[in-house]
């Protein structure tokens, strides 16, 4: 039997061990703000207290209430002297 071709997500997960993939998660909050030439998007996922952040060149429609598939890795950032944990999204798709 022939091996099935790997999906793009599976290839990314195989190549980068620190990536995590979550499927069919519900977005409860979505905020966009301009930063230089980019739109920084911050989403909150139902049942998770850590923000998920990604950038786009153009504004995007609101994802509140949508179910999405996310590929991300944990990171942290200094905000007002505090270390904030966040998730950096490398791939997001509406489920």
ABEGO torsion letter per residue (X at the ends): XBBBBBBAAAAAAAABAABBBBBGBBBABBBBBBBEABBBBBBBBBGBABBBBBBBABBBBBABGBBBBBBBBBBBBBBGGBBBBBBBBABBBBX
